Amino acid sequence: MRPHNQTNVREFVFLGFSHVRATNLWLFAVVFSMYLITLAGNVLIITAIRSDPRLNTPMYFFLSNLSFLDICYTTSVVPQLLAHFLTSHKTISFDRCMAQLYISLFLGSTEFILLAAMAYDRYVAVCHPLHYTAIMNPRVCNRLAIASWFVGFLNALVQTGFTLCLRFCNLNIINHFACEVLAVVKLSCSDTFINDISLMVAGVIVLLIPCILVMLSYVYIISAILRIHSSEGRHRAFSTCTSHLTVVILCYGTAIFAYLSPKDNSASNQDKMLAFFYAVVTPMLNPIIYSLRNKEVKGALSKVGRKRQ
Protein backbone atom coordinates (compact mmCIF):
# COMPACT_ATOMS: atom_id res chain seq x y z
CA MET A 1 0.00 0.00 0.00
CA ARG A 2 1.23 3.53 -0.67
CA PRO A 3 2.11 5.85 2.23
CA HIS A 4 -0.61 8.24 3.33
CA ASN A 5 -0.54 11.80 1.96
CA GLN A 6 2.17 10.93 -0.56
CA THR A 7 0.11 11.41 -3.70
CA ASN A 8 -3.17 12.78 -5.00
CA VAL A 9 -3.27 10.21 -7.80
CA ARG A 10 -5.65 7.28 -7.37
CA GLU A 11 -5.35 5.94 -10.89
CA PHE A 12 -3.18 6.28 -13.99
CA VAL A 13 -4.33 6.74 -17.58
CA PHE A 14 -2.41 5.09 -20.41
CA LEU A 15 -2.07 6.78 -23.79
CA GLY A 16 -1.48 3.38 -25.37
CA PHE A 17 -0.74 3.15 -29.10
CA SER A 18 -3.77 4.73 -30.77
CA HIS A 19 -7.13 6.37 -30.12
CA VAL A 20 -8.56 5.19 -33.46
CA ARG A 21 -10.99 2.31 -32.85
CA ALA A 22 -10.26 0.53 -36.14
CA THR A 23 -6.53 0.61 -35.44
CA ASN A 24 -7.08 -0.69 -31.92
CA LEU A 25 -9.20 -3.58 -33.19
CA TRP A 26 -6.49 -4.51 -35.66
CA LEU A 27 -3.84 -4.29 -32.92
CA PHE A 28 -6.02 -6.42 -30.65
CA ALA A 29 -6.12 -9.20 -33.26
CA VAL A 30 -2.36 -9.06 -33.84
CA VAL A 31 -1.35 -8.95 -30.17
CA PHE A 32 -3.88 -11.63 -29.18
CA SER A 33 -2.47 -13.94 -31.86
CA MET A 34 1.07 -13.27 -30.67
CA TYR A 35 0.05 -13.95 -27.07
CA LEU A 36 -1.49 -17.31 -27.99
CA ILE A 37 1.66 -18.26 -29.92
CA THR A 38 3.78 -17.24 -26.91
CA LEU A 39 1.74 -19.34 -24.48
CA ALA A 40 1.59 -22.37 -26.80
CA GLY A 41 5.27 -22.23 -27.73
CA ASN A 42 6.60 -21.88 -24.19
CA VAL A 43 4.20 -24.46 -22.73
CA LEU A 44 5.29 -26.91 -25.44
CA ILE A 45 8.97 -26.24 -24.66
CA ILE A 46 8.41 -26.92 -20.94
CA THR A 47 6.32 -30.04 -21.68
CA ALA A 48 8.90 -31.41 -24.11
CA ILE A 49 11.77 -30.90 -21.65
CA ARG A 50 9.84 -32.52 -18.81
CA SER A 51 8.72 -35.51 -20.87
CA ASP A 52 11.99 -36.39 -22.63
CA PRO A 53 14.75 -37.93 -20.42
CA ARG A 54 17.38 -36.93 -23.01
CA LEU A 55 16.68 -33.29 -22.16
CA ASN A 56 17.39 -33.76 -18.47
CA THR A 57 20.52 -31.61 -18.73
CA PRO A 58 21.54 -28.19 -17.33
CA MET A 59 20.99 -26.47 -20.69
CA TYR A 60 17.35 -27.53 -20.84
CA PHE A 61 16.82 -26.97 -17.12
CA PHE A 62 17.67 -23.29 -17.69
CA LEU A 63 15.62 -23.21 -20.89
CA SER A 64 12.52 -24.42 -19.01
CA ASN A 65 13.11 -21.64 -16.46
CA LEU A 66 13.36 -19.13 -19.32
CA SER A 67 10.11 -20.38 -20.89
CA PHE A 68 8.31 -20.13 -17.56
CA LEU A 69 9.63 -16.58 -17.12
CA ASP A 70 8.43 -15.60 -20.58
CA ILE A 71 4.94 -16.93 -19.86
CA CYS A 72 4.73 -14.99 -16.59
CA TYR A 73 6.23 -11.79 -17.97
CA THR A 74 4.03 -11.50 -21.03
CA THR A 75 0.95 -12.45 -18.97
CA SER A 76 1.68 -9.59 -16.56
CA VAL A 77 1.27 -7.12 -19.44
CA VAL A 78 -0.66 -8.48 -22.41
CA PRO A 79 -4.15 -9.22 -20.93
CA GLN A 80 -4.42 -5.62 -19.70
CA LEU A 81 -3.12 -4.35 -23.06
CA LEU A 82 -5.75 -6.40 -24.91
CA ALA A 83 -8.51 -5.05 -22.68
CA HIS A 84 -7.36 -1.49 -23.31
CA PHE A 85 -7.51 -2.00 -27.08
CA LEU A 86 -11.27 -2.48 -26.66
CA THR A 87 -11.95 0.56 -24.48
CA SER A 88 -11.42 4.28 -24.85
CA HIS A 89 -10.69 4.82 -21.14
CA LYS A 90 -7.38 3.08 -20.45
CA THR A 91 -6.95 3.29 -16.68
CA ILE A 92 -5.31 1.36 -13.87
CA SER A 93 -5.50 1.99 -10.13
CA PHE A 94 -2.42 3.25 -8.28
CA ASP A 95 -2.02 0.02 -6.31
CA ARG A 96 -2.46 -2.21 -9.35
CA CYS A 97 0.04 -0.06 -11.22
CA MET A 98 2.64 -0.53 -8.48
CA ALA A 99 1.95 -4.27 -8.47
CA GLN A 100 2.44 -4.47 -12.23
CA LEU A 101 5.62 -2.39 -11.98
CA TYR A 102 6.99 -4.76 -9.33
CA ILE A 103 6.13 -7.93 -11.28
CA SER A 104 7.62 -6.68 -14.54
CA LEU A 105 10.83 -5.57 -12.80
CA PHE A 106 11.04 -8.87 -10.93
CA LEU A 107 10.62 -11.07 -14.01
CA GLY A 108 12.66 -8.89 -16.36
CA SER A 109 15.62 -8.67 -13.95
CA THR A 110 15.49 -12.42 -13.35
CA GLU A 111 15.67 -13.10 -17.08
CA PHE A 112 18.86 -11.06 -17.54
CA ILE A 113 20.63 -12.96 -14.74
CA LEU A 114 19.29 -16.29 -16.01
CA LEU A 115 20.65 -15.61 -19.51
CA ALA A 116 24.08 -15.01 -17.95
CA ALA A 117 23.80 -18.34 -16.10
CA MET A 118 22.92 -20.02 -19.41
CA ALA A 119 26.00 -18.45 -21.01
CA TYR A 120 28.15 -19.88 -18.21
CA ASP A 121 26.60 -23.29 -18.85
CA ARG A 122 27.52 -23.06 -22.56
CA TYR A 123 31.04 -21.90 -21.64
CA VAL A 124 31.60 -24.96 -19.44
CA ALA A 125 30.09 -27.29 -22.06
CA VAL A 126 32.37 -26.04 -24.86
CA CYS A 127 35.55 -25.09 -23.01
CA HIS A 128 35.56 -27.82 -20.33
CA PRO A 129 33.58 -30.71 -21.85
CA LEU A 130 35.32 -33.44 -19.82
CA HIS A 131 34.40 -31.74 -16.55
CA TYR A 132 30.95 -30.52 -17.63
CA THR A 133 28.83 -32.96 -15.61
CA ALA A 134 30.98 -32.44 -12.52
CA ILE A 135 30.90 -28.63 -12.71
CA MET A 136 27.28 -28.20 -13.81
CA ASN A 137 25.80 -30.65 -11.34
CA PRO A 138 22.15 -30.32 -10.20
CA ARG A 139 23.12 -28.43 -7.03
CA VAL A 140 25.03 -25.78 -9.01
CA CYS A 141 22.20 -25.44 -11.52
CA ASN A 142 19.63 -24.99 -8.77
CA ARG A 143 21.78 -22.40 -7.03
CA LEU A 144 22.25 -20.42 -10.25
CA ALA A 145 18.51 -20.47 -10.92
CA ILE A 146 17.66 -19.47 -7.33
CA ALA A 147 20.24 -16.67 -7.45
CA SER A 148 18.65 -15.37 -10.67
CA TRP A 149 15.19 -15.27 -9.10
CA PHE A 150 16.52 -13.73 -5.88
CA VAL A 151 18.37 -10.90 -7.64
CA GLY A 152 15.24 -10.17 -9.66
CA PHE A 153 13.11 -10.16 -6.51
CA LEU A 154 15.54 -7.84 -4.67
CA ASN A 155 15.88 -5.38 -7.55
CA ALA A 156 12.10 -5.16 -8.00
CA LEU A 157 11.63 -4.66 -4.25
CA VAL A 158 14.13 -1.78 -4.14
CA GLN A 159 12.89 -0.01 -7.27
CA THR A 160 9.21 -0.34 -6.33
CA GLY A 161 9.96 0.87 -2.80
CA PHE A 162 11.65 4.00 -4.12
CA THR A 163 8.79 4.59 -6.56
CA LEU A 164 6.24 4.35 -3.74
CA CYS A 165 8.09 7.16 -1.94
CA LEU A 166 7.45 9.57 -4.81
CA ARG A 167 4.64 12.12 -4.92
CA PHE A 168 2.34 12.42 -7.94
CA CYS A 169 0.58 15.81 -7.97
CA ASN A 170 -2.39 15.04 -10.20
CA LEU A 171 -0.06 14.01 -13.03
CA ASN A 172 -1.45 10.64 -14.04
CA ILE A 173 -1.22 10.32 -17.84
CA ILE A 174 1.41 7.73 -18.80
CA ASN A 175 2.68 7.72 -22.38
CA HIS A 176 2.91 3.94 -22.32
CA PHE A 177 0.78 0.79 -22.41
CA ALA A 178 1.87 -0.52 -18.98
CA CYS A 179 3.28 0.68 -15.66
CA GLU A 180 6.92 0.69 -16.69
CA VAL A 181 9.24 2.18 -14.08
CA LEU A 182 10.84 4.88 -16.26
CA ALA A 183 7.44 6.07 -17.52
CA VAL A 184 5.99 6.22 -13.98
CA VAL A 185 8.98 8.02 -12.42
CA LYS A 186 8.73 10.73 -15.11
CA LEU A 187 5.30 11.74 -13.74
CA SER A 188 6.49 12.48 -10.22
CA CYS A 189 6.39 16.04 -8.93
CA SER A 190 9.01 15.29 -6.25
CA ASP A 191 12.78 14.97 -6.55
CA THR A 192 13.64 11.76 -8.45
CA PHE A 193 17.42 11.93 -7.91
CA ILE A 194 17.49 8.79 -5.72
CA ASN A 195 15.27 6.94 -8.18
CA ASP A 196 17.49 7.91 -11.09
CA ILE A 197 20.62 6.78 -9.24
CA SER A 198 19.04 3.50 -8.12
CA LEU A 199 17.87 2.78 -11.66
CA MET A 200 21.36 3.48 -12.98
CA VAL A 201 22.95 1.20 -10.37
CA ALA A 202 20.37 -1.51 -11.09
CA GLY A 203 21.06 -1.16 -14.81
CA VAL A 204 24.76 -1.79 -14.17
CA ILE A 205 24.23 -4.71 -11.76
CA VAL A 206 21.29 -6.44 -13.42
CA LEU A 207 21.92 -5.59 -17.07
CA LEU A 208 25.42 -4.37 -17.89
CA ILE A 209 27.51 -6.74 -15.73
CA PRO A 210 25.59 -9.87 -16.85
CA CYS A 211 25.89 -8.68 -20.45
CA ILE A 212 29.67 -8.30 -20.06
CA LEU A 213 29.87 -11.78 -18.50
CA VAL A 214 27.90 -13.20 -21.43
CA MET A 215 30.25 -11.52 -23.92
CA LEU A 216 33.33 -12.83 -22.08
CA SER A 217 31.83 -16.32 -22.08
CA TYR A 218 31.35 -16.18 -25.83
CA VAL A 219 34.87 -14.86 -26.40
CA TYR A 220 36.17 -18.03 -24.72
CA ILE A 221 33.56 -20.18 -26.48
CA ILE A 222 34.41 -18.88 -29.96
CA SER A 223 38.14 -19.18 -29.22
CA ALA A 224 37.65 -22.83 -28.16
CA ILE A 225 35.50 -23.60 -31.21
CA LEU A 226 38.12 -22.18 -33.58
CA ARG A 227 40.72 -24.55 -32.08
CA ILE A 228 38.60 -27.58 -33.03
CA HIS A 229 40.20 -29.18 -36.10
CA SER A 230 37.20 -30.85 -37.74
CA SER A 231 34.53 -28.71 -39.40
CA GLU A 232 31.87 -31.12 -38.13
CA GLY A 233 33.09 -30.67 -34.56
CA ARG A 234 33.09 -26.88 -34.92
CA HIS A 235 29.56 -26.92 -36.33
CA ARG A 236 28.28 -29.20 -33.56
CA ALA A 237 29.87 -27.06 -30.84
CA PHE A 238 28.62 -23.78 -32.27
CA SER A 239 25.11 -25.14 -32.90
CA THR A 240 24.65 -25.66 -29.15
CA CYS A 241 25.20 -21.92 -28.62
CA THR A 242 23.51 -20.16 -31.53
CA SER A 243 19.98 -20.28 -30.08
CA HIS A 244 21.09 -18.82 -26.75
CA LEU A 245 23.24 -16.19 -28.47
CA THR A 246 20.31 -15.09 -30.64
CA VAL A 247 18.04 -14.74 -27.59
CA VAL A 248 20.78 -12.84 -25.73
CA ILE A 249 21.13 -10.33 -28.57
CA LEU A 250 17.36 -9.77 -28.67
CA CYS A 251 16.90 -9.39 -24.90
CA TYR A 252 20.04 -7.49 -23.90
CA GLY A 253 20.08 -5.36 -27.03
CA THR A 254 16.53 -4.14 -26.50
CA ALA A 255 16.94 -3.56 -22.75
CA ILE A 256 20.29 -1.75 -23.00
CA PHE A 257 18.89 0.54 -25.67
CA ALA A 258 15.83 1.25 -23.49
CA TYR A 259 17.46 1.68 -20.07
CA LEU A 260 21.10 2.66 -20.58
CA SER A 261 21.02 4.85 -23.68
CA PRO A 262 20.92 8.67 -23.33
CA LYS A 263 17.38 10.04 -23.06
CA ASP A 264 15.65 13.15 -24.37
CA ASN A 265 12.12 14.45 -24.10
CA SER A 266 11.08 12.90 -27.40
CA ALA A 267 12.07 9.34 -26.48
CA SER A 268 8.75 8.23 -24.94
CA ASN A 269 7.30 6.68 -28.10
CA GLN A 270 10.60 4.96 -28.80
CA ASP A 271 10.69 3.55 -25.25
CA LYS A 272 7.11 2.35 -25.70
CA MET A 273 7.99 0.42 -28.84
CA LEU A 274 11.08 -1.09 -27.21
CA ALA A 275 9.00 -2.18 -24.23
CA PHE A 276 6.43 -3.72 -26.58
CA PHE A 277 9.16 -5.66 -28.38
CA TYR A 278 10.60 -6.93 -25.10
CA ALA A 279 7.27 -7.76 -23.43
CA VAL A 280 5.34 -9.17 -26.41
CA VAL A 281 7.61 -10.02 -29.33
CA THR A 282 10.65 -11.53 -27.59
CA PRO A 283 8.68 -14.06 -25.45
CA MET A 284 7.02 -15.21 -28.68
CA LEU A 285 10.31 -15.55 -30.56
CA ASN A 286 12.29 -17.38 -27.85
CA PRO A 287 10.59 -20.81 -28.19
CA ILE A 288 10.61 -20.47 -31.99
CA ILE A 289 14.36 -19.76 -31.97
CA TYR A 290 15.12 -22.71 -29.69
CA SER A 291 12.87 -25.14 -31.56
CA LEU A 292 14.15 -24.16 -35.02
CA ARG A 293 17.84 -24.24 -34.11
CA ASN A 294 17.88 -27.30 -31.88
CA LYS A 295 17.39 -30.85 -33.20
CA GLU A 296 16.86 -32.32 -29.71
CA VAL A 297 14.06 -29.85 -28.94
CA LYS A 298 12.44 -30.48 -32.32
CA GLY A 299 12.60 -34.23 -31.69
CA ALA A 300 11.06 -33.87 -28.23
CA LEU A 301 8.32 -31.57 -29.57
CA SER A 302 7.43 -34.06 -32.32
CA LYS A 303 7.27 -36.81 -29.68
CA VAL A 304 4.87 -34.68 -27.60
CA GLY A 305 2.75 -34.11 -30.71
CA ARG A 306 2.56 -37.84 -31.43
CA LYS A 307 1.48 -38.57 -27.85
CA ARG A 308 -1.42 -36.09 -28.13
CA GLN A 309 -2.71 -37.59 -31.36
BELWOUR-V595874 format. One record per residue. RES is the residue in three letters. SS is DSSP state (2 for helix, 1 for strand, 0 for the rest). PHI is phi in whole degrees, -180 to 180 (none if undefined). PSI is psi in radians with two decimals (* if undefined). Layout:
BEGIN
RES_SS_PHI_PSI, RES_SS_PHI_PSI
END
This chain:
BEGIN
MET_0_none_2.58, ARG_0_-79_2.64, PRO_0_-63_2.59, HIS_0_-66_2.54, ASN_0_63_0.37, GLN_0_-91_-0.41, THR_0_-155_2.62, ASN_0_-94_-0.07, VAL_0_-88_2.18, ARG_0_-104_-0.32, GLU_1_-152_2.77, PHE_1_-112_2.64, VAL_1_-117_2.21, PHE_1_-90_2.42, LEU_0_-78_-0.49, GLY_0_66_-2.61, PHE_0_-104_-0.55, SER_0_-159_2.69, HIS_0_-106_0.05, VAL_0_-88_2.13, ARG_2_-60_-0.73, ALA_2_-63_-0.72, THR_2_-65_-0.73, ASN_2_-65_-0.65, LEU_2_-66_-0.69, TRP_2_-66_-0.76, LEU_2_-64_-0.66, PHE_2_-58_-0.81, ALA_2_-62_-0.74, VAL_2_-67_-0.87, VAL_2_-68_-0.66, PHE_2_-63_-0.72, SER_2_-63_-0.75, MET_2_-64_-0.67, TYR_2_-65_-0.75, LEU_2_-63_-0.70, ILE_2_-64_-0.71, THR_2_-61_-0.86, LEU_2_-62_-0.84, ALA_2_-63_-0.79, GLY_2_-63_-0.80, ASN_2_-73_-0.63, VAL_2_-64_-0.71, LEU_2_-64_-0.71, ILE_2_-60_-0.84, ILE_2_-63_-0.76, THR_2_-63_-0.76, ALA_2_-63_-0.75, ILE_2_-66_-0.70, ARG_2_-71_-0.53, SER_2_-93_-0.25, ASP_0_-109_1.97, PRO_2_-60_-0.46, ARG_2_-65_-0.38, LEU_2_-96_0.27, ASN_0_-84_1.10, THR_0_-130_2.84, PRO_2_-56_-0.69, MET_2_-57_-0.79, TYR_2_-82_-0.39, PHE_2_-62_-0.81, PHE_2_-68_-0.64, LEU_2_-63_-0.69, SER_2_-66_-0.63, ASN_2_-62_-0.75, LEU_2_-63_-0.74, SER_2_-64_-0.73, PHE_2_-63_-0.73, LEU_2_-60_-0.77, ASP_2_-63_-0.70, ILE_2_-61_-0.83, CYS_2_-66_-0.76, TYR_2_-65_-0.86, THR_2_-68_-0.53, THR_2_-72_-0.42, SER_0_-73_-0.23, VAL_0_-120_-0.82, VAL_2_-66_-0.79, PRO_2_-56_-0.72, GLN_2_-65_-0.72, LEU_2_-61_-0.74, LEU_2_-63_-0.73, ALA_2_-63_-0.66, HIS_2_-73_-0.39, PHE_2_-66_-0.41, LEU_0_-100_0.05, THR_0_-134_2.68, SER_0_-88_-0.31, HIS_0_-109_1.67, LYS_0_-94_1.57, THR_1_-122_2.81, ILE_1_-149_2.45, SER_1_-68_2.78, PHE_2_-57_-0.84, ASP_2_-67_-0.70, ARG_2_-67_-0.61, CYS_2_-63_-0.78, MET_2_-65_-0.63, ALA_2_-66_-0.76, GLN_2_-65_-0.71, LEU_2_-59_-0.79, TYR_2_-63_-0.82, ILE_2_-64_-0.76, SER_2_-66_-0.68, LEU_2_-65_-0.76, PHE_2_-59_-0.92, LEU_2_-72_-0.69, GLY_2_-65_-0.78, SER_2_-64_-0.72, THR_2_-60_-0.71, GLU_2_-64_-0.69, PHE_2_-63_-0.75, ILE_2_-68_-0.69, LEU_2_-64_-0.68, LEU_2_-64_-0.60, ALA_2_-67_-0.70, ALA_2_-63_-0.67, MET_2_-66_-0.61, ALA_2_-66_-0.70, TYR_2_-63_-0.71, ASP_2_-60_-0.78, ARG_2_-67_-0.64, TYR_2_-61_-0.82, VAL_2_-65_-0.73, ALA_2_-63_-0.68, VAL_2_-88_-0.74, CYS_2_-89_-0.42, HIS_0_-135_1.04, PRO_2_-63_-0.57, LEU_2_-71_-0.43, HIS_2_-107_0.19, TYR_2_-60_-0.88, THR_2_-67_-0.52, ALA_2_-75_-0.71, ILE_2_-74_-0.87, MET_0_-94_1.02, ASN_0_-79_2.90, PRO_2_-55_-0.62, ARG_2_-65_-0.75, VAL_2_-65_-0.76, CYS_2_-61_-0.79, ASN_2_-63_-0.70, ARG_2_-67_-0.69, LEU_2_-65_-0.71, ALA_2_-67_-0.77, ILE_2_-63_-0.71, ALA_2_-62_-0.69, SER_2_-61_-0.84, TRP_2_-66_-0.65, PHE_2_-69_-0.75, VAL_2_-62_-0.73, GLY_2_-62_-0.77, PHE_2_-61_-0.79, LEU_2_-67_-0.75, ASN_2_-64_-0.77, ALA_2_-63_-0.69, LEU_2_-62_-0.78, VAL_2_-66_-0.87, GLN_2_-65_-0.70, THR_2_-68_-0.67, GLY_2_-61_-0.79, PHE_2_-65_-0.65, THR_2_-66_-0.66, LEU_2_-66_-0.37, CYS_0_-81_-0.17, LEU_0_-79_2.74, ARG_0_-106_2.46, PHE_0_-123_1.82, CYS_0_-90_1.29, ASN_0_66_0.20, LEU_0_-95_1.85, ASN_0_-134_0.23, ILE_1_-97_2.00, ILE_1_-102_2.15, ASN_0_-81_1.20, HIS_0_-161_3.12, PHE_0_-112_-0.01, ALA_0_-153_2.95, CYS_0_-82_1.40, GLU_0_-90_2.44, VAL_2_-59_-0.75, LEU_2_-64_-0.70, ALA_2_-67_-0.65, VAL_2_-72_-0.78, VAL_2_-60_-0.59, LYS_0_-60_-0.46, LEU_0_-82_-0.22, SER_0_-68_2.52, CYS_0_-99_0.07, SER_0_-104_3.06, ASP_0_-69_2.18, THR_0_-105_0.33, PHE_2_-58_-0.83, ILE_2_-64_-0.70, ASN_2_-63_-0.76, ASP_2_-63_-0.74, ILE_2_-66_-0.76, SER_2_-65_-0.65, LEU_2_-67_-0.65, MET_2_-66_-0.78, VAL_2_-63_-0.76, ALA_2_-63_-0.67, GLY_2_-62_-0.66, VAL_2_-70_-0.82, ILE_2_-72_-0.79, VAL_2_-90_-0.44, LEU_2_-116_-0.95, LEU_2_-72_-0.84, ILE_2_-63_-0.85, PRO_2_-58_-0.65, CYS_2_-64_-0.73, ILE_2_-63_-0.73, LEU_2_-63_-0.68, VAL_2_-63_-0.79, MET_2_-63_-0.73, LEU_2_-62_-0.72, SER_2_-59_-0.74, TYR_2_-77_-0.42, VAL_2_-62_-0.82, TYR_2_-67_-0.68, ILE_2_-63_-0.85, ILE_2_-65_-0.69, SER_2_-61_-0.73, ALA_2_-68_-0.67, ILE_2_-65_-0.70, LEU_2_-66_-0.37, ARG_0_-84_-0.16, ILE_0_-74_2.28, HIS_0_-77_-0.73, SER_0_-83_2.46, SER_2_-67_-0.58, GLU_2_-66_-0.71, GLY_2_-65_-0.71, ARG_2_-64_-0.74, HIS_2_-64_-0.75, ARG_2_-65_-0.71, ALA_2_-67_-0.75, PHE_2_-73_-0.53, SER_2_-66_-0.43, THR_2_-75_-0.21, CYS_2_-112_-0.33, THR_2_-64_-0.67, SER_2_-63_-0.84, HIS_2_-63_-0.73, LEU_2_-63_-0.68, THR_2_-63_-0.79, VAL_2_-64_-0.70, VAL_2_-60_-0.78, ILE_2_-63_-0.75, LEU_2_-63_-0.86, CYS_2_-72_-0.95, TYR_2_-68_-0.69, GLY_2_-60_-0.82, THR_2_-64_-0.81, ALA_2_-68_-0.73, ILE_2_-63_-0.73, PHE_2_-64_-0.60, ALA_2_-79_-0.69, TYR_2_-104_-0.48, LEU_0_-114_-0.02, SER_0_-85_2.68, PRO_0_-59_2.49, LYS_0_-110_2.67, ASP_0_-138_3.10, ASN_0_-69_-0.29, SER_0_-97_0.18, ALA_0_-88_-0.03, SER_2_-62_-0.80, ASN_2_-66_-0.63, GLN_2_-64_-0.79, ASP_2_-61_-0.65, LYS_2_-64_-0.75, MET_2_-69_-0.66, LEU_2_-64_-0.73, ALA_2_-64_-0.68, PHE_2_-62_-0.76, PHE_2_-62_-0.75, TYR_2_-72_-0.66, ALA_2_-85_-0.48, VAL_2_-116_-0.84, VAL_2_-77_-0.86, THR_2_-60_-0.80, PRO_2_-61_-0.45, MET_2_-77_-0.65, LEU_2_-77_-0.55, ASN_2_-55_-0.91, PRO_2_-65_-0.56, ILE_2_-65_-0.78, ILE_2_-61_-0.82, TYR_2_-69_-0.61, SER_2_-77_-0.57, LEU_2_-75_-0.60, ARG_2_-97_0.01, ASN_0_-130_1.99, LYS_2_-65_-0.64, GLU_2_-66_-0.72, VAL_2_-66_-0.74, LYS_2_-61_-0.70, GLY_2_-65_-0.74, ALA_2_-67_-0.67, LEU_2_-66_-0.70, SER_2_-66_-0.59, LYS_2_-67_-0.72, VAL_2_-62_-0.71, GLY_2_-63_-0.70, ARG_2_-67_-0.61, LYS_2_-66_-0.56, ARG_2_-82_-0.25, GLN_0_-81_*
END
